[in-house]
Amino acid sequence: MAYDWLFEFLKGTGKFFLHPVFYYLFFIVAVLGVSRVKRERSHFHVRAENAYFELRQLLPLGILIGLSLSLISIAAGLVIPMETILFTAIFTFLWSLTTRIRLMSPVYTLGFAFFATIFAIEQKWPLPAFLKTVSTSEQTIFPSIAVLLGLLVIGEGILIFRNGRKGTSPKLVKSKRGQNIGVHEVKRLWMLPLFLIIPGEVLQTPFEWWPVFSMAGNKYSIILVPFSVGFYQQIQGKLPKEAVETVGQRVIGLGILVLLLSVSSYWYPLASIAVITIAIIGREIITFRQSLADENLPFYFSKRNEGVMILGVIPDSPASGMALQVGELITKVNGMNVHNKKSFYEALLKNRAHCKLEVIDVNNQIRFTQRALYEGDHHELGILFVQDERKKDSEAV
């Protein structure tokens, strides 16, 4: 028995690499990385993370979360129709065309696939023979989709909380008064692969080589399905880490709520429609609430008379080696007070071989850090900050 299950998982994993969404997500993530680098170079004449940063975030944590959710899904006996998996892939492609990366999340892909499945059944769409699997098991199929969505939303929240805070991208925008202000942007796409049980007869007919197992007198198959998790957030009034973690916690809370409500749909199958609707509306409310609250806060990354605000730190630079953090305020360089780019450069040139900084950290505590400077050090110190002059660009120091 154990051998049969292992064989099922191995076969399901092998067919994962035939799924077009798997390759499409790599393409989208590559585009995101290149566009971010171009924007950062236009704003600061240097990029923060390299163009491969987004690609490195695509899978590792998603695989761990996906395996955990797969165990829960299979243990709970969730059976997902092939129609819904197909519609989820279609909506993943469609929402990507809007260029709004946040729409490529399970709430919008699987959520709308759920309604498309219902509509296809009601309208009797002429689907291929191997896709007509829902009509005989509607009472359990629809609640299973609602439970799956709850699990995926929890996975999305964990990804946002644990991964979204990493490598947020500095960006310049204009205030209503026409001044340059700094913001941070998170535009991330993750892959969340899940093993799912589907009705065995679905793939057995057209693909006789597909593994099928029997359970309680019914035939099933296991396939590994790649779900996309898109996330976008622009932060102007808080530290990026704090703002992103708050959204991640709220999404986890929404996922738990959806999961609890979806259980009731096993007694009242039509309740699954309400559960999916609540998930979509709830995710929209979280996004709107975050955006509204952030807009009502004063700009965090703006000109400060008492020092120079750090908008970004280039990895592997002297600033990174000095443990400088986004949101910290540099008040003195080599013993000289600084309040803008000019005074910062003048103080830095006071001692070309050594740099000593007085910094007010994010907890409003004063600390000192210093480092020897060597010829060829990456981009001077490697600090990105907002210029006080009203110019188009800012530069790295």
Sine and cosine of phi, psi and omega as CSV:
sin_phi,cos_phi,sin_psi,cos_psi,sin_omega,cos_omega
0.00,0.00,-0.71,0.70,0.01,-1.00
-0.89,0.46,-0.62,0.78,0.03,-1.00
-0.89,0.46,-0.65,0.76,0.00,-1.00
-0.89,0.45,-0.69,0.72,0.01,-1.00
-0.91,0.43,-0.67,0.74,0.04,-1.00
-0.87,0.50,-0.68,0.73,0.03,-1.00
-0.88,0.48,-0.64,0.76,0.03,-1.00
-0.87,0.49,-0.73,0.69,-0.03,-1.00
-0.91,0.41,-0.65,0.76,0.01,-1.00
-0.91,0.42,-0.66,0.75,0.03,-1.00
-0.91,0.42,-0.69,0.72,0.01,-1.00
-0.89,0.46,-0.61,0.79,0.03,-1.00
-0.92,0.39,-0.66,0.76,-0.01,-1.00
-0.86,0.50,-0.64,0.77,-0.01,-1.00
-0.97,0.24,-0.20,0.98,0.07,-1.00
-0.85,0.53,-0.60,0.80,-0.05,-1.00
-0.98,0.21,-0.05,1.00,0.10,-1.00
-1.00,-0.09,-0.12,0.99,-0.05,-1.00
-0.97,0.23,0.83,-0.56,-0.05,-1.00
-0.89,0.45,-0.49,0.87,0.00,-1.00
-0.89,0.47,-0.56,0.83,0.00,-1.00
-0.82,0.57,-0.76,0.65,-0.03,-1.00
-0.97,0.23,-0.55,0.83,-0.02,-1.00
-0.91,0.42,-0.61,0.79,0.01,-1.00
-0.91,0.42,-0.59,0.80,0.08,-1.00
-0.88,0.48,-0.66,0.75,0.01,-1.00
-0.89,0.45,-0.73,0.68,-0.02,-1.00
-0.88,0.47,-0.68,0.73,-0.01,-1.00
-0.90,0.43,-0.62,0.78,0.05,-1.00
-0.89,0.46,-0.66,0.75,0.05,-1.00
-0.89,0.46,-0.67,0.74,0.02,-1.00
-0.87,0.50,-0.68,0.73,-0.01,-1.00
-0.90,0.43,-0.70,0.71,-0.01,-1.00
-0.91,0.41,-0.68,0.73,-0.02,-1.00
-0.92,0.40,-0.59,0.81,0.04,-1.00
-0.90,0.43,-0.72,0.70,0.00,-1.00
-0.87,0.49,-0.67,0.74,0.02,-1.00
-0.88,0.47,-0.68,0.73,0.00,-1.00
-0.91,0.41,-0.69,0.72,-0.01,-1.00
-0.90,0.44,-0.63,0.78,0.03,-1.00
-0.91,0.40,-0.59,0.80,0.01,-1.00
-0.94,0.35,-0.48,0.88,-0.02,-1.00
-1.00,0.02,-0.60,0.80,-0.15,-0.99
-0.82,-0.57,-0.02,1.00,-0.05,-1.00
0.91,0.42,0.24,0.97,0.06,-1.00
-0.36,-0.93,0.50,-0.86,0.04,-1.00
-1.00,-0.09,0.38,-0.92,0.07,-1.00
-0.99,0.14,-1.00,0.00,0.09,-1.00
-0.99,0.17,0.41,-0.91,0.03,-1.00
-0.97,0.25,0.11,-0.99,-0.11,-0.99
-0.93,0.36,-0.20,0.98,0.00,-1.00
-1.00,-0.02,-0.02,1.00,-0.07,-1.00
-0.86,0.51,-0.74,0.67,-0.01,-1.00
-0.89,0.46,-0.60,0.80,0.03,-1.00
-0.91,0.42,-0.59,0.81,0.00,-1.00
-0.94,0.35,-0.37,0.93,-0.01,-1.00
-1.00,-0.03,-0.17,0.98,-0.17,-0.99
-0.88,0.48,-0.69,0.72,-0.21,-0.98
-0.90,-0.44,-0.66,0.75,-0.24,-0.97
-0.76,0.65,-0.85,0.53,-0.02,-1.00
-0.94,0.35,-0.56,0.83,0.02,-1.00
-0.88,0.48,-0.58,0.81,0.02,-1.00
-0.91,0.42,-0.71,0.71,-0.01,-1.00
-0.89,0.46,-0.71,0.70,0.01,-1.00
-0.92,0.40,-0.66,0.75,-0.01,-1.00
-0.88,0.48,-0.65,0.76,0.03,-1.00
-0.90,0.43,-0.65,0.76,0.02,-1.00
-0.90,0.44,-0.72,0.70,0.01,-1.00
-0.93,0.38,-0.52,0.85,0.03,-1.00
-0.90,0.44,-0.67,0.74,0.03,-1.00
-0.87,0.49,-0.67,0.74,0.02,-1.00
-0.91,0.40,-0.69,0.72,-0.03,-1.00
-0.88,0.47,-0.71,0.70,-0.03,-1.00
-0.95,0.32,-0.64,0.77,0.02,-1.00
-0.89,0.46,-0.55,0.84,0.01,-1.00
-0.98,0.17,-0.15,0.99,0.02,-1.00
0.96,0.30,0.52,0.86,0.02,-1.00
-0.94,0.34,0.81,-0.59,0.05,-1.00
-0.91,-0.41,0.87,-0.49,-0.08,-1.00
-0.95,-0.32,0.78,-0.63,-0.01,-1.00
-0.94,0.35,0.52,-0.85,0.00,-1.00
-0.90,0.44,-0.48,0.87,0.04,-1.00
-0.84,0.54,-0.73,0.69,-0.05,-1.00
-0.91,0.41,-0.62,0.78,0.04,-1.00
-0.90,0.44,-0.66,0.76,0.03,-1.00
-0.90,0.43,-0.72,0.69,0.00,-1.00
-0.90,0.43,-0.56,0.83,0.04,-1.00
-0.88,0.47,-0.68,0.74,0.04,-1.00
-0.90,0.44,-0.66,0.75,0.00,-1.00
-0.89,0.46,-0.72,0.70,0.00,-1.00
-0.93,0.36,-0.48,0.88,0.09,-1.00
-0.88,0.47,-0.69,0.72,0.05,-1.00
-0.92,0.40,-0.71,0.70,-0.06,-1.00
-0.89,0.46,-0.74,0.67,-0.04,-1.00
-0.92,0.39,-0.47,0.88,0.04,-1.00
-0.92,0.40,-0.47,0.88,0.00,-1.00
-0.94,0.35,-0.33,0.95,0.03,-1.00
-0.98,0.22,-0.20,0.98,-0.07,-1.00
0.90,0.43,0.14,0.99,0.09,-1.00
-1.00,-0.09,0.99,-0.11,-0.20,-0.98
-0.88,0.47,-0.46,0.89,-0.04,-1.00
-0.92,0.39,-0.35,0.94,0.03,-1.00
-0.96,0.29,-0.20,0.98,0.01,-1.00
-1.00,0.01,0.62,0.79,0.02,-1.00
-0.94,-0.33,0.36,-0.93,-0.08,-1.00
-0.81,0.58,-0.58,0.81,0.00,-1.00
-0.84,0.54,-0.62,0.79,-0.07,-1.00
-1.00,-0.07,-0.52,0.86,0.01,-1.00
-0.99,0.13,-0.85,0.53,0.02,-1.00
-0.94,0.34,-0.58,0.81,0.01,-1.00
-0.87,0.49,-0.74,0.67,0.01,-1.00
-0.96,0.27,-0.47,0.88,0.09,-1.00
-0.90,0.44,-0.57,0.82,0.05,-1.00
-0.87,0.50,-0.75,0.66,0.00,-1.00
-0.93,0.36,-0.55,0.84,0.06,-1.00
-0.91,0.41,-0.60,0.80,0.04,-1.00
-0.89,0.45,-0.72,0.70,0.02,-1.00
-0.88,0.47,-0.70,0.71,-0.03,-1.00
-0.89,0.45,-0.65,0.76,0.00,-1.00
-0.89,0.47,-0.60,0.80,0.01,-1.00
-0.94,0.33,-0.72,0.69,-0.05,-1.00
-0.90,0.43,-0.62,0.78,-0.04,-1.00
-1.00,0.03,-0.03,1.00,0.01,-1.00
0.81,0.58,0.78,0.62,0.04,-1.00
-0.86,0.50,0.61,-0.79,0.01,-1.00
-0.97,0.23,0.95,0.32,0.00,-1.00
-0.98,0.21,0.37,-0.93,0.08,-1.00
-0.84,0.55,0.44,-0.90,-0.09,-1.00
-0.84,0.55,-0.62,0.79,-0.08,-1.00
-0.97,0.22,-0.03,1.00,0.05,-1.00
-0.99,-0.16,-0.16,0.99,-0.06,-1.00
-1.00,0.06,0.98,0.20,-0.09,-1.00
-0.84,-0.54,-0.08,1.00,-0.15,-0.99
-1.00,0.02,-0.59,0.81,-0.20,-0.98
-0.84,0.55,-0.51,0.86,-0.05,-1.00
-1.00,0.02,-0.12,0.99,-0.06,-1.00
-0.65,-0.76,0.54,0.84,-0.04,-1.00
-0.86,0.52,-0.56,0.83,-0.10,-0.99
-0.89,0.45,-0.46,0.89,0.00,-1.00
-0.94,-0.35,-0.42,0.91,-0.05,-1.00
-0.91,0.41,-0.77,0.64,-0.08,-1.00
-0.90,0.43,-0.69,0.72,0.10,-0.99
-0.87,0.49,-0.58,0.82,0.01,-1.00
-0.89,0.46,-0.63,0.78,0.03,-1.00
-0.91,0.42,-0.65,0.76,0.02,-1.00
-0.89,0.46,-0.67,0.74,0.04,-1.00
-0.90,0.43,-0.68,0.73,0.02,-1.00
-0.87,0.50,-0.66,0.75,0.01,-1.00
-0.89,0.45,-0.66,0.75,0.06,-1.00
-0.85,0.53,-0.69,0.72,0.03,-1.00
-0.90,0.45,-0.67,0.75,-0.01,-1.00
-0.92,0.39,-0.60,0.80,0.03,-1.00
-0.92,0.39,-0.63,0.78,0.09,-1.00
-0.88,0.48,-0.69,0.73,0.05,-1.00
-0.87,0.49,-0.64,0.77,0.04,-1.00
-0.88,0.48,-0.70,0.71,0.00,-1.00
-0.88,0.48,-0.64,0.77,0.02,-1.00
-0.91,0.42,-0.66,0.75,0.04,-1.00
-0.88,0.47,-0.69,0.73,0.02,-1.00
-0.90,0.44,-0.72,0.69,-0.06,-1.00
-0.91,0.41,-0.68,0.73,-0.10,-1.00
-1.00,0.03,-0.51,0.86,-0.16,-0.99
-0.91,-0.42,-0.52,0.86,-0.08,-1.00
-0.90,0.44,-0.45,0.89,-0.03,-1.00
-0.97,0.24,-0.23,0.97,-0.03,-1.00
-0.99,0.12,0.72,-0.70,0.14,-0.99
0.88,0.47,0.58,0.81,0.08,-1.00
-0.88,0.48,0.57,-0.82,-0.17,-0.99
-0.99,-0.14,0.84,-0.55,0.07,-1.00
-0.93,0.37,0.51,-0.86,-0.10,-1.00
-0.44,-0.90,0.50,-0.87,0.04,-1.00
-0.94,-0.33,0.69,-0.72,0.09,-1.00
-0.71,-0.71,0.25,-0.97,0.02,-1.00
-0.99,-0.11,0.71,-0.70,0.10,-0.99
-0.98,0.19,0.11,-0.99,0.02,-1.00
-0.89,0.45,-0.36,0.93,0.03,-1.00
-1.00,-0.02,0.07,1.00,0.06,-1.00
0.99,0.11,0.21,0.98,0.01,-1.00
-1.00,-0.08,0.48,-0.88,0.09,-1.00
-0.95,0.31,0.77,-0.64,0.14,-0.99
-0.75,-0.66,0.41,-0.91,-0.02,-1.00
-0.99,-0.15,0.59,-0.81,0.13,-0.99
-0.69,-0.73,0.21,-0.98,0.11,-0.99
-0.87,-0.49,0.63,-0.78,-0.05,-1.00
-0.84,-0.54,0.69,-0.72,0.11,-0.99
-0.88,-0.48,0.92,-0.40,0.07,-1.00
-0.78,-0.63,0.99,-0.13,-0.19,-0.98
-0.78,-0.63,0.52,-0.85,0.07,-1.00
-0.72,-0.70,0.81,-0.58,0.03,-1.00
-0.89,-0.45,0.36,-0.93,0.12,-0.99
-0.94,-0.35,0.76,-0.65,0.00,-1.00
-0.87,-0.49,1.00,-0.05,-0.03,-1.00
-0.99,0.12,0.76,-0.65,-0.01,-1.00
-0.80,-0.60,0.68,-0.73,0.21,-0.98
-0.98,0.21,0.79,-0.61,-0.01,-1.00
-0.81,-0.59,0.56,-0.83,0.10,-0.99
-1.00,-0.03,0.77,-0.64,0.06,-1.00
-0.81,-0.58,0.39,-0.92,0.04,-1.00
-0.82,0.57,0.78,-0.63,-0.12,-0.99
-0.89,0.46,-0.58,0.81,-0.05,-1.00
-0.91,0.42,-0.32,0.95,-0.06,-1.00
-0.86,0.51,-0.76,0.65,-0.08,-1.00
-0.98,-0.19,-0.18,0.98,-0.05,-1.00
-0.94,0.35,-0.60,0.80,-0.06,-1.00
-0.93,0.37,-0.83,0.56,-0.01,-1.00
-0.98,0.20,-0.43,0.90,-0.04,-1.00
-0.81,-0.59,1.00,0.08,-0.11,-0.99
-0.92,0.39,-0.30,0.95,0.01,-1.00
-0.98,0.18,-0.19,0.98,-0.07,-1.00
-0.94,0.35,0.73,-0.68,-0.04,-1.00
-0.92,0.38,0.68,-0.73,0.00,-1.00
-0.74,-0.67,0.69,-0.72,0.06,-1.00
-0.80,-0.60,0.36,-0.93,-0.03,-1.00
-0.96,-0.29,0.61,-0.80,0.03,-1.00
-0.48,-0.88,0.83,-0.56,-0.03,-1.00
0.82,0.58,0.59,0.81,0.06,-1.00
0.99,0.13,-0.04,1.00,0.01,-1.00
-0.93,-0.38,0.43,-0.90,-0.01,-1.00
-0.98,-0.19,0.65,-0.76,-0.03,-1.00
-0.63,-0.77,0.31,-0.95,0.12,-0.99
-0.77,-0.64,0.33,-0.94,0.07,-1.00
-0.87,-0.49,0.77,-0.64,0.08,-1.00
-0.75,-0.67,0.44,-0.90,0.04,-1.00
-0.98,-0.18,0.88,-0.47,-0.11,-0.99
-0.93,-0.38,0.78,-0.63,0.05,-1.00
-1.00,0.07,0.88,-0.47,0.10,-0.99
-0.98,-0.20,0.65,-0.76,0.05,-1.00
-1.00,0.01,0.54,-0.84,0.09,-1.00
-0.75,-0.66,0.98,-0.21,0.00,-1.00
-0.99,-0.13,0.57,-0.82,-0.02,-1.00
-0.56,-0.83,0.72,-0.69,0.08,-1.00
-0.67,-0.74,0.71,-0.71,0.06,-1.00
-0.43,-0.90,0.72,-0.70,0.11,-0.99
-0.92,-0.40,0.77,-0.63,-0.12,-0.99
-0.86,-0.51,0.80,-0.59,0.02,-1.00
-0.81,-0.58,-0.37,0.93,-0.13,-0.99
-0.94,-0.33,-0.02,1.00,-0.02,-1.00
-0.66,-0.76,0.14,-0.99,0.20,-0.98
-0.93,0.37,0.67,-0.75,-0.06,-1.00
-0.82,0.57,-0.69,0.72,-0.04,-1.00
-0.86,0.51,-0.72,0.69,-0.02,-1.00
-0.90,0.44,-0.70,0.71,-0.05,-1.00
-0.91,0.41,-0.69,0.73,-0.04,-1.00
-0.93,0.36,-0.66,0.75,0.01,-1.00
-0.89,0.47,-0.60,0.80,0.04,-1.00
-0.88,0.47,-0.70,0.71,0.03,-1.00
-0.90,0.43,-0.67,0.74,0.02,-1.00
-0.86,0.51,-0.66,0.75,0.02,-1.00
-0.90,0.43,-0.64,0.77,0.00,-1.00
-0.93,0.38,-0.61,0.79,0.02,-1.00
-0.93,0.38,-0.64,0.77,0.08,-1.00
-0.87,0.49,-0.69,0.72,0.03,-1.00
-0.87,0.49,-0.66,0.75,0.04,-1.00
-0.89,0.45,-0.67,0.75,0.00,-1.00
-0.88,0.47,-0.66,0.75,0.04,-1.00
-0.90,0.44,-0.67,0.74,0.03,-1.00
-0.88,0.48,-0.73,0.69,0.01,-1.00
-0.88,0.47,-0.65,0.76,-0.01,-1.00
-0.90,0.44,-0.69,0.72,0.00,-1.00
-0.92,0.40,-0.67,0.74,0.00,-1.00
-0.93,0.37,-0.54,0.84,-0.05,-1.00
-0.92,0.39,-0.42,0.91,0.02,-1.00
-0.89,0.46,-0.58,0.81,-0.02,-1.00
-0.91,0.42,-0.40,0.91,-0.05,-1.00
-0.94,0.34,-0.22,0.98,0.08,-1.00
-0.95,0.32,-0.43,0.90,0.09,-1.00
-1.00,-0.02,-0.51,0.86,0.01,-1.00
-0.77,-0.64,1.00,0.09,-0.10,-1.00
-0.79,0.62,-0.56,0.83,0.00,-1.00
-0.92,0.40,-0.32,0.95,0.03,-1.00
-0.90,0.43,-0.38,0.93,0.01,-1.00
-0.88,0.47,-0.51,0.86,0.05,-1.00
-0.90,0.44,-0.69,0.72,0.02,-1.00
-0.91,0.42,-0.62,0.79,-0.02,-1.00
-0.90,0.44,-0.72,0.70,0.01,-1.00
-0.90,0.44,-0.64,0.77,0.03,-1.00
-0.89,0.46,-0.68,0.73,0.03,-1.00
-0.87,0.49,-0.63,0.77,0.01,-1.00
-0.88,0.47,-0.72,0.70,-0.02,-1.00
-0.91,0.41,-0.75,0.66,-0.01,-1.00
-0.90,0.43,-0.67,0.75,0.00,-1.00
-0.87,0.49,-0.65,0.76,0.02,-1.00
-0.92,0.39,-0.60,0.80,0.05,-1.00
-0.91,0.41,-0.64,0.77,0.00,-1.00
-0.90,0.44,-0.65,0.76,0.02,-1.00
-0.87,0.49,-0.70,0.71,0.01,-1.00
-0.90,0.43,-0.73,0.69,-0.02,-1.00
-0.90,0.43,-0.67,0.74,-0.02,-1.00
-0.89,0.45,-0.68,0.73,0.02,-1.00
-0.89,0.45,-0.71,0.70,-0.02,-1.00
-0.90,0.44,-0.69,0.73,-0.02,-1.00
-0.91,0.41,-0.70,0.71,-0.01,-1.00
-0.89,0.45,-0.64,0.77,-0.02,-1.00
-0.93,0.38,-0.62,0.78,0.00,-1.00
-0.92,0.40,-0.44,0.90,-0.02,-1.00
-1.00,0.07,-0.07,1.00,0.04,-1.00
-1.00,-0.04,0.48,-0.88,0.09,-1.00
-0.92,0.40,0.41,-0.91,-0.02,-1.00
-0.90,0.43,0.81,-0.59,0.00,-1.00
-0.98,0.21,-0.69,0.72,-0.05,-1.00
-0.99,-0.16,0.99,0.13,0.00,-1.00
-0.65,-0.76,0.07,-1.00,-0.02,-1.00
-0.88,0.47,0.73,-0.69,0.06,-1.00
-0.85,-0.53,0.77,-0.64,-0.01,-1.00
-0.93,0.38,-0.45,0.89,-0.09,-1.00
-1.00,0.05,-0.05,1.00,0.01,-1.00
0.14,-0.99,-0.19,-0.98,-0.02,-1.00
-0.95,-0.32,0.86,-0.52,-0.01,-1.00
-0.99,0.16,0.75,-0.66,0.03,-1.00
-0.99,0.14,0.90,-0.43,0.04,-1.00
-1.00,0.00,-0.52,0.85,-0.02,-1.00
-0.35,-0.94,0.40,-0.92,0.04,-1.00
-0.78,-0.63,0.82,-0.57,-0.02,-1.00
-0.97,0.25,0.78,-0.63,0.01,-1.00
-0.86,0.51,0.54,-0.84,0.06,-1.00
0.89,0.47,0.42,0.91,0.05,-1.00
-0.97,-0.25,0.21,-0.98,0.08,-1.00
-0.82,0.57,-0.62,0.79,0.02,-1.00
-0.88,0.47,-0.62,0.78,0.04,-1.00
-0.91,0.40,-0.63,0.78,0.04,-1.00
-0.92,0.39,-0.41,0.91,0.04,-1.00
-1.00,0.03,0.09,1.00,0.05,-1.00
0.88,0.47,0.52,0.86,0.09,-1.00
-0.95,0.32,0.60,-0.80,-0.10,-1.00
-0.85,-0.53,0.49,-0.87,0.10,-1.00
-0.86,0.52,0.73,-0.68,0.02,-1.00
0.99,-0.13,-0.17,0.99,0.05,-1.00
-0.98,0.18,0.40,-0.91,-0.07,-1.00
-0.90,-0.44,0.88,-0.48,0.04,-1.00
-1.00,0.04,0.87,-0.49,-0.06,-1.00
-0.98,-0.22,-0.51,0.86,-0.01,-1.00
-0.66,-0.75,0.62,-0.79,0.09,-1.00
-0.80,-0.60,0.86,-0.51,-0.03,-1.00
0.79,0.61,0.63,0.77,0.07,-1.00
1.00,0.10,-0.07,1.00,-0.02,-1.00
-0.98,-0.22,0.67,-0.74,0.09,-1.00
-0.92,0.38,0.67,-0.74,0.04,-1.00
-0.79,-0.61,0.55,-0.83,0.02,-1.00
-0.60,-0.80,-0.06,1.00,0.07,-1.00
-0.37,-0.93,-0.03,-1.00,-0.07,-1.00
-0.89,0.47,-0.66,0.75,-0.05,-1.00
-0.89,0.45,-0.77,0.64,-0.02,-1.00
-0.92,0.39,-0.51,0.86,0.04,-1.00
-0.90,0.44,-0.73,0.68,0.01,-1.00
-0.89,0.45,-0.69,0.73,-0.02,-1.00
-0.87,0.50,-0.67,0.74,0.00,-1.00
-0.94,0.34,-0.58,0.82,0.00,-1.00
-0.92,0.38,-0.59,0.81,-0.02,-1.00
-0.97,0.23,-0.17,0.98,0.00,-1.00
-0.88,0.47,-0.54,0.84,0.03,-1.00
-0.59,-0.80,0.99,-0.16,-0.08,-1.00
-0.96,0.30,-0.26,0.96,-0.06,-1.00
-0.99,-0.16,-0.22,0.97,-0.08,-1.00
-0.54,-0.84,0.54,-0.84,0.00,-1.00
-0.71,-0.70,0.82,-0.57,0.06,-1.00
-0.84,-0.54,0.81,-0.59,-0.08,-1.00
-0.88,-0.48,0.60,-0.80,0.21,-0.98
-0.96,-0.29,0.83,-0.56,-0.17,-0.99
-0.79,-0.61,0.66,-0.75,0.19,-0.98
-0.99,-0.16,0.90,-0.43,-0.09,-1.00
-0.98,0.17,-0.04,-1.00,-0.10,-1.00
-0.93,0.36,-0.25,0.97,0.06,-1.00
-0.99,-0.13,0.21,0.98,0.03,-1.00
0.92,0.40,0.46,0.89,0.06,-1.00
-0.97,-0.25,0.61,-0.79,0.00,-1.00
-1.00,0.07,0.72,-0.69,0.09,-1.00
-0.64,-0.77,0.30,-0.95,-0.01,-1.00
-0.86,-0.51,0.62,-0.79,0.05,-1.00
-0.59,-0.81,0.54,-0.84,-0.03,-1.00
-0.53,-0.85,0.32,-0.95,-0.05,-1.00
-0.29,-0.96,0.59,-0.81,0.13,-0.99
-0.96,0.27,0.60,-0.80,0.02,-1.00
-0.95,-0.30,0.70,-0.72,-0.04,-1.00
-0.87,-0.50,0.44,-0.90,0.03,-1.00
-0.90,0.45,0.73,-0.68,-0.02,-1.00
1.00,-0.04,0.01,1.00,0.07,-1.00
-0.84,0.54,0.60,-0.80,-0.15,-0.99
-0.91,0.41,0.91,-0.42,0.14,-0.99
0.77,0.64,0.82,0.57,-0.03,-1.00
0.82,0.58,-0.86,-0.52,0.00,-1.00
-0.99,0.12,-0.52,0.86,-0.03,-1.00
1.00,-0.03,0.52,0.86,0.01,-1.00
-0.97,-0.26,0.70,-0.72,0.12,-0.99
-0.95,-0.30,0.76,-0.65,0.07,-1.00
-0.56,-0.83,0.22,-0.97,-0.03,-1.00
-0.99,0.13,0.81,-0.59,0.06,-1.00
-0.94,0.35,0.59,-0.81,0.03,-1.00
-0.99,0.14,-0.41,0.91,0.05,-1.00
-0.96,0.30,0.44,-0.90,0.00,-1.00
-1.00,0.05,0.98,0.20,0.00,-1.00
-0.87,-0.49,0.20,-0.98,-0.05,-1.00
-0.95,0.33,-0.63,0.77,-0.12,-0.99
-0.87,-0.49,0.30,-0.96,0.22,-0.98
-0.89,-0.45,0.20,-0.98,-0.08,-1.00
-0.76,-0.66,0.23,-0.97,0.11,-0.99
-1.00,0.04,0.56,-0.83,0.04,-1.00
-0.92,-0.39,0.00,0.00,0.00,0.00
